[in-house]
């Protein structure tokens, strides 16, 4: 019982004491807010499975960016929803594509915002896969190298539009090296590469696929996304991306993979982001709506958990709310 006398009670006795010994802090500057820009909507179109999140038109971007800057949010992650989809996702790398136009508009409206672009084909392909697909009857194959070529074109077109960071989320092999090489060769040496280095094949992406209109029309993403059971394999995938030149890493989803986040941060010591994905958002929103959970406390606890597990940055749909809560 003797050890009880050593309980550091006084360290919890007042707010000031608690703040002084707090190990993990959260700062609005660590938040990244995802934005869905659609060619098909005018103004804002709410996403029903993600209350509070909307697809935005190009014309509503100005206002959105200004309110983000006011809240102290420094970085956004852009997803595009094109009007036209085709087999090869050609709107992903068109100079006049939705993301390319959005980046230019944002750089005009709020040059200080760090613009990160999602580099993937799934929102642009008619079949909804992240790469080029060869289909024969009921069988299909996602063609790695052909996909990488288009992903490189996509990343270059984002850089040309003024993106600060490109973030390939497709999980094809070799795409990080190919994108880095192409960026450097074309003079975009200052554009950073943030890799979704370990992206698991997850049920928690469900609502996003509504938001981005990117659900696969057949099959699933199991052949190119990670098995939730494999942490060591995830570390090997991350190692490849680091060797190929990824400067920032993403672990995704967040909540079920905090162990992976911790290991990635410990092992690679690179700036590491966690993606607090759509399903994690939707489930708290739903429970809060039912009166079953206290949203603000639950979210702040989640954010603290991400930070404690090693996240330098948090990609979250709650970024605006968290910014407000941090300031209150
Ligand atoms: C793929 C991509 C996905 C997400 C971000 N980029 C979905 C997928 O792999 O199906 C999910 C993000 C979320 O669920 O919030 N381009």
py3Dmol code that shows the C-alpha trace and the ligand (Angstrom):
import py3Dmol

protein = """\
ATOM      1  CA  UNK A   1       0.000   0.000   0.000  1.00  0.00           C
ATOM      2  CA  UNK A   2       3.004   2.213   0.490  1.00  0.00           C
ATOM      3  CA  UNK A   3       3.078   3.275  -3.170  1.00  0.00           C
ATOM      4  CA  UNK A   4      -0.273   4.983  -2.689  1.00  0.00           C
ATOM      5  CA  UNK A   5       1.445   7.786  -0.824  1.00  0.00           C
ATOM      6  CA  UNK A   6       3.310   8.516  -4.042  1.00  0.00           C
ATOM      7  CA  UNK A   7       0.206   9.127  -6.073  1.00  0.00           C
ATOM      8  CA  UNK A   8       0.748  12.455  -7.797  1.00  0.00           C
ATOM      9  CA  UNK A   9      -2.552  13.841  -6.628  1.00  0.00           C
ATOM     10  CA  UNK A  10      -1.510  17.419  -6.566  1.00  0.00           C
ATOM     11  CA  UNK A  11      -0.676  17.296 -10.259  1.00  0.00           C
ATOM     12  CA  UNK A  12      -4.375  16.977 -10.933  1.00  0.00           C
ATOM     13  CA  UNK A  13      -5.627  19.364  -8.327  1.00  0.00           C
ATOM     14  CA  UNK A  14      -6.203  22.458 -10.468  1.00  0.00           C
ATOM     15  CA  UNK A  15      -6.699  23.372 -14.108  1.00  0.00           C
ATOM     16  CA  UNK A  16      -3.336  25.073 -14.208  1.00  0.00           C
ATOM     17  CA  UNK A  17      -1.580  22.048 -12.747  1.00  0.00           C
ATOM     18  CA  UNK A  18      -3.289  19.758 -15.190  1.00  0.00           C
ATOM     19  CA  UNK A  19      -2.353  21.986 -18.086  1.00  0.00           C
ATOM     20  CA  UNK A  20       1.234  22.204 -16.923  1.00  0.00           C
ATOM     21  CA  UNK A  21       1.723  18.440 -16.908  1.00  0.00           C
ATOM     22  CA  UNK A  22      -0.332  17.731 -20.007  1.00  0.00           C
ATOM     23  CA  UNK A  23       1.708  15.529 -22.322  1.00  0.00           C
ATOM     24  CA  UNK A  24      -0.272  15.849 -25.508  1.00  0.00           C
ATOM     25  CA  UNK A  25      -1.557  19.037 -27.026  1.00  0.00           C
ATOM     26  CA  UNK A  26      -3.676  19.762 -30.009  1.00  0.00           C
ATOM     27  CA  UNK A  27      -3.210  22.807 -32.169  1.00  0.00           C
ATOM     28  CA  UNK A  28      -5.391  24.082 -34.985  1.00  0.00           C
ATOM     29  CA  UNK A  29      -2.277  24.324 -37.171  1.00  0.00           C
ATOM     30  CA  UNK A  30      -2.045  20.534 -37.143  1.00  0.00           C
ATOM     31  CA  UNK A  31      -5.423  20.079 -38.793  1.00  0.00           C
ATOM     32  CA  UNK A  32      -6.053  19.387 -42.460  1.00  0.00           C
ATOM     33  CA  UNK A  33      -9.575  19.898 -43.785  1.00  0.00           C
ATOM     34  CA  UNK A  34     -10.787  17.786 -46.737  1.00  0.00           C
ATOM     35  CA  UNK A  35     -12.811  19.626 -49.386  1.00  0.00           C
ATOM     36  CA  UNK A  36     -14.974  18.056 -52.079  1.00  0.00           C
ATOM     37  CA  UNK A  37     -15.217  20.241 -55.157  1.00  0.00           C
ATOM     38  CA  UNK A  38     -17.856  19.224 -57.618  1.00  0.00           C
ATOM     39  CA  UNK A  39     -18.476  20.221 -61.196  1.00  0.00           C
ATOM     40  CA  UNK A  40     -22.047  19.059 -60.827  1.00  0.00           C
ATOM     41  CA  UNK A  41     -23.420  21.212 -58.013  1.00  0.00           C
ATOM     42  CA  UNK A  42     -24.101  24.879 -57.648  1.00  0.00           C
ATOM     43  CA  UNK A  43     -23.338  26.313 -54.234  1.00  0.00           C
ATOM     44  CA  UNK A  44     -23.217  23.642 -51.536  1.00  0.00           C
ATOM     45  CA  UNK A  45     -24.715  20.191 -51.624  1.00  0.00           C
ATOM     46  CA  UNK A  46     -24.850  18.461 -48.236  1.00  0.00           C
ATOM     47  CA  UNK A  47     -23.689  14.842 -48.067  1.00  0.00           C
ATOM     48  CA  UNK A  48     -26.363  12.934 -46.189  1.00  0.00           C
ATOM     49  CA  UNK A  49     -24.052  10.313 -44.699  1.00  0.00           C
ATOM     50  CA  UNK A  50     -21.660  13.026 -43.473  1.00  0.00           C
ATOM     51  CA  UNK A  51     -23.758  15.704 -41.743  1.00  0.00           C
ATOM     52  CA  UNK A  52     -22.024  19.074 -41.871  1.00  0.00           C
ATOM     53  CA  UNK A  53     -19.899  18.140 -44.890  1.00  0.00           C
ATOM     54  CA  UNK A  54     -20.854  19.309 -48.370  1.00  0.00           C
ATOM     55  CA  UNK A  55     -19.754  19.097 -51.955  1.00  0.00           C
ATOM     56  CA  UNK A  56     -18.860  22.595 -53.065  1.00  0.00           C
ATOM     57  CA  UNK A  57     -19.012  24.316 -56.401  1.00  0.00           C
ATOM     58  CA  UNK A  58     -16.037  26.260 -57.704  1.00  0.00           C
ATOM     59  CA  UNK A  59     -17.944  29.473 -57.086  1.00  0.00           C
ATOM     60  CA  UNK A  60     -18.427  28.747 -53.390  1.00  0.00           C
ATOM     61  CA  UNK A  61     -14.721  28.141 -52.818  1.00  0.00           C
ATOM     62  CA  UNK A  62     -13.759  31.736 -52.093  1.00  0.00           C
ATOM     63  CA  UNK A  63     -16.059  32.020 -49.154  1.00  0.00           C
ATOM     64  CA  UNK A  64     -15.097  28.602 -47.811  1.00  0.00           C
ATOM     65  CA  UNK A  65     -11.388  29.417 -47.980  1.00  0.00           C
ATOM     66  CA  UNK A  66     -11.853  32.700 -46.198  1.00  0.00           C
ATOM     67  CA  UNK A  67     -13.754  31.082 -43.375  1.00  0.00           C
ATOM     68  CA  UNK A  68     -11.058  28.403 -43.029  1.00  0.00           C
ATOM     69  CA  UNK A  69      -8.339  31.034 -42.838  1.00  0.00           C
ATOM     70  CA  UNK A  70     -10.349  32.923 -40.217  1.00  0.00           C
ATOM     71  CA  UNK A  71     -10.603  29.800 -38.133  1.00  0.00           C
ATOM     72  CA  UNK A  72      -6.837  29.400 -38.266  1.00  0.00           C
ATOM     73  CA  UNK A  73      -6.883  26.299 -40.466  1.00  0.00           C
ATOM     74  CA  UNK A  74      -3.755  26.209 -42.585  1.00  0.00           C
ATOM     75  CA  UNK A  75      -4.193  23.251 -44.874  1.00  0.00           C
ATOM     76  CA  UNK A  76      -6.816  21.651 -47.076  1.00  0.00           C
ATOM     77  CA  UNK A  77      -6.961  18.352 -48.929  1.00  0.00           C
ATOM     78  CA  UNK A  78      -8.801  18.587 -52.234  1.00  0.00           C
ATOM     79  CA  UNK A  79     -10.983  15.966 -53.865  1.00  0.00           C
ATOM     80  CA  UNK A  80     -12.659  16.561 -57.207  1.00  0.00           C
ATOM     81  CA  UNK A  81     -15.930  15.269 -58.551  1.00  0.00           C
ATOM     82  CA  UNK A  82     -15.995  15.645 -62.342  1.00  0.00           C
ATOM     83  CA  UNK A  83     -19.039  15.968 -64.505  1.00  0.00           C
ATOM     84  CA  UNK A  84     -17.738  13.408 -66.974  1.00  0.00           C
ATOM     85  CA  UNK A  85     -16.184  10.076 -66.074  1.00  0.00           C
ATOM     86  CA  UNK A  86     -14.536   7.660 -68.474  1.00  0.00           C
ATOM     87  CA  UNK A  87     -12.568   4.409 -68.481  1.00  0.00           C
ATOM     88  CA  UNK A  88      -9.217   6.105 -68.042  1.00  0.00           C
ATOM     89  CA  UNK A  89     -10.290   8.889 -65.707  1.00  0.00           C
ATOM     90  CA  UNK A  90      -9.114  11.555 -68.125  1.00  0.00           C
ATOM     91  CA  UNK A  91     -10.589  14.433 -66.098  1.00  0.00           C
ATOM     92  CA  UNK A  92      -8.101  13.584 -63.342  1.00  0.00           C
ATOM     93  CA  UNK A  93      -5.236  14.958 -65.423  1.00  0.00           C
ATOM     94  CA  UNK A  94      -6.992  17.470 -67.685  1.00  0.00           C
ATOM     95  CA  UNK A  95      -5.600  20.973 -67.424  1.00  0.00           C
ATOM     96  CA  UNK A  96      -9.151  22.242 -67.074  1.00  0.00           C
ATOM     97  CA  UNK A  97     -10.153  19.464 -64.682  1.00  0.00           C
ATOM     98  CA  UNK A  98     -12.107  20.385 -61.588  1.00  0.00           C
ATOM     99  CA  UNK A  99      -9.187  20.051 -59.167  1.00  0.00           C
ATOM    100  CA  UNK A 100      -6.816  21.969 -61.423  1.00  0.00           C
ATOM    101  CA  UNK A 101      -9.314  24.828 -61.653  1.00  0.00           C
ATOM    102  CA  UNK A 102     -10.013  24.662 -57.932  1.00  0.00           C
ATOM    103  CA  UNK A 103      -6.317  24.887 -57.045  1.00  0.00           C
ATOM    104  CA  UNK A 104      -5.926  27.980 -59.212  1.00  0.00           C
ATOM    105  CA  UNK A 105      -8.999  29.564 -57.648  1.00  0.00           C
ATOM    106  CA  UNK A 106      -7.851  28.815 -54.104  1.00  0.00           C
ATOM    107  CA  UNK A 107      -4.370  30.170 -54.758  1.00  0.00           C
ATOM    108  CA  UNK A 108      -6.058  33.409 -55.854  1.00  0.00           C
ATOM    109  CA  UNK A 109      -8.529  33.578 -52.988  1.00  0.00           C
ATOM    110  CA  UNK A 110      -6.289  32.483 -50.132  1.00  0.00           C
ATOM    111  CA  UNK A 111      -2.661  32.155 -51.197  1.00  0.00           C
ATOM    112  CA  UNK A 112      -1.622  31.345 -47.635  1.00  0.00           C
ATOM    113  CA  UNK A 113      -3.631  28.105 -47.508  1.00  0.00           C
ATOM    114  CA  UNK A 114      -1.517  24.993 -48.003  1.00  0.00           C
ATOM    115  CA  UNK A 115      -3.171  23.108 -50.837  1.00  0.00           C
ATOM    116  CA  UNK A 116      -2.807  19.340 -50.799  1.00  0.00           C
ATOM    117  CA  UNK A 117      -4.377  17.450 -53.691  1.00  0.00           C
ATOM    118  CA  UNK A 118      -5.585  13.885 -53.645  1.00  0.00           C
ATOM    119  CA  UNK A 119      -4.006  12.049 -56.545  1.00  0.00           C
ATOM    120  CA  UNK A 120      -6.192   9.134 -57.525  1.00  0.00           C
ATOM    121  CA  UNK A 121      -8.367   8.034 -60.404  1.00  0.00           C
ATOM    122  CA  UNK A 122     -11.356   6.599 -58.544  1.00  0.00           C
ATOM    123  CA  UNK A 123     -13.480   9.751 -58.672  1.00  0.00           C
ATOM    124  CA  UNK A 124     -12.796  10.029 -62.419  1.00  0.00           C
ATOM    125  CA  UNK A 125     -13.134   6.509 -63.749  1.00  0.00           C
ATOM    126  CA  UNK A 126     -16.504   5.214 -64.882  1.00  0.00           C
ATOM    127  CA  UNK A 127     -15.836   1.922 -63.045  1.00  0.00           C
ATOM    128  CA  UNK A 128     -14.765   3.659 -59.825  1.00  0.00           C
ATOM    129  CA  UNK A 129     -11.443   1.855 -59.403  1.00  0.00           C
ATOM    130  CA  UNK A 130      -8.296   3.761 -58.480  1.00  0.00           C
ATOM    131  CA  UNK A 131      -6.495   2.793 -61.676  1.00  0.00           C
ATOM    132  CA  UNK A 132      -6.871   1.534 -65.219  1.00  0.00           C
ATOM    133  CA  UNK A 133      -8.906  -1.646 -65.461  1.00  0.00           C
ATOM    134  CA  UNK A 134      -8.710  -4.450 -68.010  1.00  0.00           C
ATOM    135  CA  UNK A 135     -11.986  -6.340 -67.964  1.00  0.00           C
ATOM    136  CA  UNK A 136     -12.829  -9.645 -69.562  1.00  0.00           C
ATOM    137  CA  UNK A 137     -16.257 -11.055 -68.849  1.00  0.00           C
ATOM    138  CA  UNK A 138     -16.528 -11.264 -65.086  1.00  0.00           C
ATOM    139  CA  UNK A 139     -12.810 -11.000 -64.514  1.00  0.00           C
ATOM    140  CA  UNK A 140     -10.955  -7.760 -64.196  1.00  0.00           C
ATOM    141  CA  UNK A 141      -7.467  -6.635 -63.465  1.00  0.00           C
ATOM    142  CA  UNK A 142      -6.274  -3.257 -62.207  1.00  0.00           C
ATOM    143  CA  UNK A 143      -3.228  -2.539 -64.354  1.00  0.00           C
ATOM    144  CA  UNK A 144      -0.493  -1.212 -62.133  1.00  0.00           C
ATOM    145  CA  UNK A 145       1.943   0.388 -64.547  1.00  0.00           C
ATOM    146  CA  UNK A 146      -0.628   1.897 -66.863  1.00  0.00           C
ATOM    147  CA  UNK A 147      -2.286   3.397 -63.793  1.00  0.00           C
ATOM    148  CA  UNK A 148       0.983   4.817 -62.491  1.00  0.00           C
ATOM    149  CA  UNK A 149       1.484   6.630 -65.785  1.00  0.00           C
ATOM    150  CA  UNK A 150      -1.864   8.390 -65.411  1.00  0.00           C
ATOM    151  CA  UNK A 151      -1.265   9.140 -61.754  1.00  0.00           C
ATOM    152  CA  UNK A 152       2.009  10.831 -62.701  1.00  0.00           C
ATOM    153  CA  UNK A 153       0.151  12.957 -65.240  1.00  0.00           C
ATOM    154  CA  UNK A 154      -2.410  13.827 -62.580  1.00  0.00           C
ATOM    155  CA  UNK A 155       0.219  14.853 -60.020  1.00  0.00           C
ATOM    156  CA  UNK A 156       2.065  16.988 -62.575  1.00  0.00           C
ATOM    157  CA  UNK A 157      -1.137  18.752 -63.584  1.00  0.00           C
ATOM    158  CA  UNK A 158      -1.859  19.535 -59.923  1.00  0.00           C
ATOM    159  CA  UNK A 159       1.656  20.900 -59.447  1.00  0.00           C
ATOM    160  CA  UNK A 160       1.275  22.999 -62.577  1.00  0.00           C
ATOM    161  CA  UNK A 161      -1.932  24.461 -61.153  1.00  0.00           C
ATOM    162  CA  UNK A 162      -0.084  25.459 -57.978  1.00  0.00           C
ATOM    163  CA  UNK A 163      -0.580  22.627 -55.476  1.00  0.00           C
ATOM    164  CA  UNK A 164       1.883  22.697 -52.580  1.00  0.00           C
ATOM    165  CA  UNK A 165       1.654  19.004 -51.806  1.00  0.00           C
ATOM    166  CA  UNK A 166       0.434  16.074 -53.882  1.00  0.00           C
ATOM    167  CA  UNK A 167      -0.998  13.086 -52.053  1.00  0.00           C
ATOM    168  CA  UNK A 168      -1.309   9.846 -54.022  1.00  0.00           C
ATOM    169  CA  UNK A 169      -4.026   7.699 -52.418  1.00  0.00           C
ATOM    170  CA  UNK A 170      -4.325   4.985 -55.048  1.00  0.00           C
ATOM    171  CA  UNK A 171      -1.866   2.458 -53.551  1.00  0.00           C
ATOM    172  CA  UNK A 172      -0.408   1.309 -56.883  1.00  0.00           C
ATOM    173  CA  UNK A 173       3.162   0.005 -56.664  1.00  0.00           C
ATOM    174  CA  UNK A 174       5.937   2.373 -57.617  1.00  0.00           C
ATOM    175  CA  UNK A 175       3.798   5.475 -57.936  1.00  0.00           C
ATOM    176  CA  UNK A 176       5.650   7.509 -55.322  1.00  0.00           C
ATOM    177  CA  UNK A 177       9.004   7.122 -57.077  1.00  0.00           C
ATOM    178  CA  UNK A 178       7.479   7.776 -60.473  1.00  0.00           C
ATOM    179  CA  UNK A 179       5.692  10.923 -59.284  1.00  0.00           C
ATOM    180  CA  UNK A 180       8.744  12.261 -57.415  1.00  0.00           C
ATOM    181  CA  UNK A 181      10.987  11.721 -60.441  1.00  0.00           C
ATOM    182  CA  UNK A 182       8.532  13.401 -62.789  1.00  0.00           C
ATOM    183  CA  UNK A 183       7.985  16.364 -60.451  1.00  0.00           C
ATOM    184  CA  UNK A 184      11.719  16.937 -60.162  1.00  0.00           C
ATOM    185  CA  UNK A 185      12.307  16.518 -63.887  1.00  0.00           C
ATOM    186  CA  UNK A 186       9.680  19.125 -64.673  1.00  0.00           C
ATOM    187  CA  UNK A 187      10.981  21.657 -62.198  1.00  0.00           C
ATOM    188  CA  UNK A 188       8.471  21.091 -59.397  1.00  0.00           C
ATOM    189  CA  UNK A 189      11.184  20.313 -56.899  1.00  0.00           C
ATOM    190  CA  UNK A 190       9.405  22.321 -54.201  1.00  0.00           C
ATOM    191  CA  UNK A 191       6.188  20.395 -54.444  1.00  0.00           C
ATOM    192  CA  UNK A 192       6.129  17.936 -51.560  1.00  0.00           C
ATOM    193  CA  UNK A 193       4.851  14.410 -51.733  1.00  0.00           C
ATOM    194  CA  UNK A 194       2.573  13.118 -49.040  1.00  0.00           C
ATOM    195  CA  UNK A 195       1.958   9.452 -49.421  1.00  0.00           C
ATOM    196  CA  UNK A 196      -0.964   7.452 -48.198  1.00  0.00           C
ATOM    197  CA  UNK A 197       1.758   5.031 -47.288  1.00  0.00           C
ATOM    198  CA  UNK A 198      -0.398   2.601 -45.438  1.00  0.00           C
ATOM    199  CA  UNK A 199      -3.964   2.564 -46.522  1.00  0.00           C
ATOM    200  CA  UNK A 200      -6.091  -0.300 -45.376  1.00  0.00           C
ATOM    201  CA  UNK A 201      -9.003  -1.832 -47.232  1.00  0.00           C
ATOM    202  CA  UNK A 202     -11.639  -0.495 -44.882  1.00  0.00           C
ATOM    203  CA  UNK A 203     -15.383  -0.429 -44.304  1.00  0.00           C
ATOM    204  CA  UNK A 204     -14.853   3.028 -42.816  1.00  0.00           C
ATOM    205  CA  UNK A 205     -14.561   4.618 -46.286  1.00  0.00           C
ATOM    206  CA  UNK A 206     -18.260   4.010 -46.956  1.00  0.00           C
ATOM    207  CA  UNK A 207     -19.606   7.552 -46.572  1.00  0.00           C
ATOM    208  CA  UNK A 208     -16.661   9.008 -48.523  1.00  0.00           C
ATOM    209  CA  UNK A 209     -17.676   7.003 -51.534  1.00  0.00           C
ATOM    210  CA  UNK A 210     -21.014   8.818 -51.423  1.00  0.00           C
ATOM    211  CA  UNK A 211     -19.250  12.133 -51.019  1.00  0.00           C
ATOM    212  CA  UNK A 212     -16.784  11.518 -53.834  1.00  0.00           C
ATOM    213  CA  UNK A 213     -19.127   9.376 -55.916  1.00  0.00           C
ATOM    214  CA  UNK A 214     -16.342   6.847 -56.220  1.00  0.00           C
ATOM    215  CA  UNK A 215     -17.755   3.478 -55.180  1.00  0.00           C
ATOM    216  CA  UNK A 216     -16.342   0.704 -57.391  1.00  0.00           C
ATOM    217  CA  UNK A 217     -18.961  -0.507 -59.853  1.00  0.00           C
ATOM    218  CA  UNK A 218     -17.660  -4.082 -59.566  1.00  0.00           C
ATOM    219  CA  UNK A 219     -15.217  -5.884 -57.296  1.00  0.00           C
ATOM    220  CA  UNK A 220     -13.480  -4.107 -54.426  1.00  0.00           C
ATOM    221  CA  UNK A 221     -10.131  -2.538 -53.604  1.00  0.00           C
ATOM    222  CA  UNK A 222      -8.644  -5.559 -51.887  1.00  0.00           C
ATOM    223  CA  UNK A 223      -6.002  -6.162 -54.507  1.00  0.00           C
ATOM    224  CA  UNK A 224      -4.363  -2.789 -53.957  1.00  0.00           C
ATOM    225  CA  UNK A 225      -5.289  -1.763 -50.413  1.00  0.00           C
ATOM    226  CA  UNK A 226      -3.823  -3.338 -47.282  1.00  0.00           C
ATOM    227  CA  UNK A 227      -5.287  -6.220 -45.308  1.00  0.00           C
ATOM    228  CA  UNK A 228      -6.436  -4.875 -41.908  1.00  0.00           C
ATOM    229  CA  UNK A 229      -4.726  -7.844 -40.271  1.00  0.00           C
ATOM    230  CA  UNK A 230      -1.234  -6.919 -41.458  1.00  0.00           C
ATOM    231  CA  UNK A 231       0.769  -4.304 -39.585  1.00  0.00           C
ATOM    232  CA  UNK A 232       4.223  -5.540 -40.611  1.00  0.00           C
ATOM    233  CA  UNK A 233       3.238  -5.611 -44.254  1.00  0.00           C
ATOM    234  CA  UNK A 234       2.018  -2.044 -43.796  1.00  0.00           C
ATOM    235  CA  UNK A 235       5.446  -1.061 -42.458  1.00  0.00           C
ATOM    236  CA  UNK A 236       7.108  -2.646 -45.480  1.00  0.00           C
ATOM    237  CA  UNK A 237       4.820  -0.645 -47.774  1.00  0.00           C
ATOM    238  CA  UNK A 238       5.692   2.529 -45.919  1.00  0.00           C
ATOM    239  CA  UNK A 239       9.410   1.732 -46.200  1.00  0.00           C
ATOM    240  CA  UNK A 240       9.060   1.466 -49.975  1.00  0.00           C
ATOM    241  CA  UNK A 241       7.326   4.835 -50.190  1.00  0.00           C
ATOM    242  CA  UNK A 242      10.003   6.430 -48.016  1.00  0.00           C
ATOM    243  CA  UNK A 243      12.739   4.975 -50.208  1.00  0.00           C
ATOM    244  CA  UNK A 244      10.915   6.255 -53.272  1.00  0.00           C
ATOM    245  CA  UNK A 245      10.871   9.770 -51.855  1.00  0.00           C
ATOM    246  CA  UNK A 246       7.733  10.364 -49.771  1.00  0.00           C
ATOM    247  CA  UNK A 247       8.349  13.343 -47.495  1.00  0.00           C
ATOM    248  CA  UNK A 248       5.161  13.080 -45.488  1.00  0.00           C
ATOM    249  CA  UNK A 249       3.226   9.964 -44.591  1.00  0.00           C
ATOM    250  CA  UNK A 250      -0.421   9.176 -44.019  1.00  0.00           C
ATOM    251  CA  UNK A 251      -1.883   6.326 -42.039  1.00  0.00           C
ATOM    252  CA  UNK A 252      -5.492   5.637 -42.874  1.00  0.00           C
ATOM    253  CA  UNK A 253      -8.042   5.048 -41.370  1.00  0.00           C
ATOM    254  CA  UNK A 254      -7.303   6.357 -37.889  1.00  0.00           C
ATOM    255  CA  UNK A 255      -9.176   4.759 -35.012  1.00  0.00           C
ATOM    256  CA  UNK A 256      -8.700   1.064 -35.817  1.00  0.00           C
ATOM    257  CA  UNK A 257      -5.024   1.607 -36.764  1.00  0.00           C
ATOM    258  CA  UNK A 258      -3.477   3.630 -33.942  1.00  0.00           C
ATOM    259  CA  UNK A 259      -0.875   0.909 -33.413  1.00  0.00           C
ATOM    260  CA  UNK A 260       0.202   1.247 -37.034  1.00  0.00           C
ATOM    261  CA  UNK A 261       0.361   5.018 -36.658  1.00  0.00           C
ATOM    262  CA  UNK A 262       2.568   4.673 -33.595  1.00  0.00           C
ATOM    263  CA  UNK A 263       4.908   2.237 -35.321  1.00  0.00           C
ATOM    264  CA  UNK A 264       5.138   4.314 -38.497  1.00  0.00           C
ATOM    265  CA  UNK A 265       6.026   7.437 -36.534  1.00  0.00           C
ATOM    266  CA  UNK A 266       8.557   5.609 -34.350  1.00  0.00           C
ATOM    267  CA  UNK A 267      10.226   3.836 -37.214  1.00  0.00           C
ATOM    268  CA  UNK A 268      10.396   6.451 -39.943  1.00  0.00           C
ATOM    269  CA  UNK A 269      10.393   9.662 -37.922  1.00  0.00           C
ATOM    270  CA  UNK A 270       8.844  11.589 -40.796  1.00  0.00           C
ATOM    271  CA  UNK A 271       6.006  14.080 -40.542  1.00  0.00           C
ATOM    272  CA  UNK A 272       3.052  11.746 -40.216  1.00  0.00           C
ATOM    273  CA  UNK A 273      -0.632  12.410 -40.708  1.00  0.00           C
ATOM    274  CA  UNK A 274      -3.549  10.296 -39.674  1.00  0.00           C
ATOM    275  CA  UNK A 275      -6.696  10.287 -41.796  1.00  0.00           C
ATOM    276  CA  UNK A 276      -9.727  10.348 -39.515  1.00  0.00           C
ATOM    277  CA  UNK A 277     -11.945   8.940 -42.259  1.00  0.00           C
ATOM    278  CA  UNK A 278     -15.578   9.374 -43.234  1.00  0.00           C
ATOM    279  CA  UNK A 279     -16.894   6.304 -41.393  1.00  0.00           C
ATOM    280  CA  UNK A 280     -15.284   7.421 -38.154  1.00  0.00           C
ATOM    281  CA  UNK A 281     -16.980  10.759 -38.649  1.00  0.00           C
ATOM    282  CA  UNK A 282     -20.364   9.340 -39.575  1.00  0.00           C
ATOM    283  CA  UNK A 283     -20.604   6.985 -36.633  1.00  0.00           C
ATOM    284  CA  UNK A 284     -19.974   9.673 -34.038  1.00  0.00           C
ATOM    285  CA  UNK A 285     -22.359  12.032 -35.830  1.00  0.00           C
ATOM    286  CA  UNK A 286     -25.054   9.367 -35.850  1.00  0.00           C
ATOM    287  CA  UNK A 287     -24.596   8.499 -32.177  1.00  0.00           C
ATOM    288  CA  UNK A 288     -24.562  12.179 -31.222  1.00  0.00           C
ATOM    289  CA  UNK A 289     -27.765  12.753 -33.142  1.00  0.00           C
ATOM    290  CA  UNK A 290     -29.411   9.957 -31.195  1.00  0.00           C
ATOM    291  CA  UNK A 291     -28.211  11.550 -27.959  1.00  0.00           C
ATOM    292  CA  UNK A 292     -26.003   8.537 -27.273  1.00  0.00           C
ATOM    293  CA  UNK A 293     -22.659  10.297 -27.224  1.00  0.00           C
ATOM    294  CA  UNK A 294     -21.394  13.780 -26.493  1.00  0.00           C
ATOM    295  CA  UNK A 295     -19.910  14.867 -29.789  1.00  0.00           C
ATOM    296  CA  UNK A 296     -17.437  17.521 -28.697  1.00  0.00           C
ATOM    297  CA  UNK A 297     -15.916  15.465 -25.895  1.00  0.00           C
ATOM    298  CA  UNK A 298     -15.764  12.340 -28.014  1.00  0.00           C
ATOM    299  CA  UNK A 299     -14.111  14.183 -30.894  1.00  0.00           C
ATOM    300  CA  UNK A 300     -11.562  15.948 -28.725  1.00  0.00           C
ATOM    301  CA  UNK A 301     -10.709  12.625 -27.114  1.00  0.00           C
ATOM    302  CA  UNK A 302     -10.225  11.097 -30.566  1.00  0.00           C
ATOM    303  CA  UNK A 303      -7.994  13.967 -31.662  1.00  0.00           C
ATOM    304  CA  UNK A 304      -5.924  13.659 -28.502  1.00  0.00           C
ATOM    305  CA  UNK A 305      -5.648   9.925 -29.109  1.00  0.00           C
ATOM    306  CA  UNK A 306      -4.312  10.538 -32.617  1.00  0.00           C
ATOM    307  CA  UNK A 307      -1.742  12.988 -31.297  1.00  0.00           C
ATOM    308  CA  UNK A 308      -0.739  10.628 -28.476  1.00  0.00           C
ATOM    309  CA  UNK A 309      -0.312   7.810 -30.995  1.00  0.00           C
ATOM    310  CA  UNK A 310       2.157   9.914 -32.980  1.00  0.00           C
ATOM    311  CA  UNK A 311       0.191  11.988 -35.481  1.00  0.00           C
ATOM    312  CA  UNK A 312       1.780  15.314 -36.337  1.00  0.00           C
ATOM    313  CA  UNK A 313      -1.170  16.197 -38.532  1.00  0.00           C
ATOM    314  CA  UNK A 314      -4.795  15.135 -38.478  1.00  0.00           C
ATOM    315  CA  UNK A 315      -6.901  15.043 -41.624  1.00  0.00           C
ATOM    316  CA  UNK A 316     -10.422  15.414 -40.317  1.00  0.00           C
ATOM    317  CA  UNK A 317     -13.912  16.489 -41.351  1.00  0.00           C
ATOM    318  CA  UNK A 318     -14.190  17.989 -37.871  1.00  0.00           C
ATOM    319  CA  UNK A 319     -11.370  20.470 -38.492  1.00  0.00           C
ATOM    320  CA  UNK A 320     -13.668  23.503 -38.423  1.00  0.00           C
ATOM    321  CA  UNK A 321     -15.469  22.385 -35.282  1.00  0.00           C
ATOM    322  CA  UNK A 322     -12.211  21.540 -33.545  1.00  0.00           C
ATOM    323  CA  UNK A 323     -10.857  24.975 -34.468  1.00  0.00           C
ATOM    324  CA  UNK A 324     -13.891  26.587 -32.854  1.00  0.00           C
ATOM    325  CA  UNK A 325     -13.702  24.357 -29.773  1.00  0.00           C
ATOM    326  CA  UNK A 326      -9.987  25.055 -29.331  1.00  0.00           C
ATOM    327  CA  UNK A 327     -10.689  28.765 -29.364  1.00  0.00           C
ATOM    328  CA  UNK A 328     -13.550  28.658 -26.887  1.00  0.00           C
TER     329      UNK A 328
END
"""
ligand_1 = """\
16
LIG
C -9.377 7.175 -52.691
C -9.712 7.699 -51.360
C -10.620 7.165 -50.438
C -10.607 8.006 -49.322
C -9.723 9.026 -49.591
N -9.153 8.800 -50.835
C -11.562 6.065 -50.522
C -11.318 4.734 -50.988
O -10.218 4.196 -51.014
O -12.338 4.168 -51.332
C -11.449 7.797 -48.098
C -11.534 8.920 -47.161
C -12.625 8.804 -46.187
O -13.281 7.763 -46.024
O -12.859 9.812 -45.509
N -9.148 8.186 -53.617
"""
view = py3Dmol.view(width=600, height=400)
view.addModel(protein, "pdb")
view.setStyle({"model": 0}, {"cartoon": {"style": "trace"}})
view.addModel(ligand_1, "xyz")
view.setStyle({"model": 1}, {"stick": {}})
view.zoomTo()
view.show()
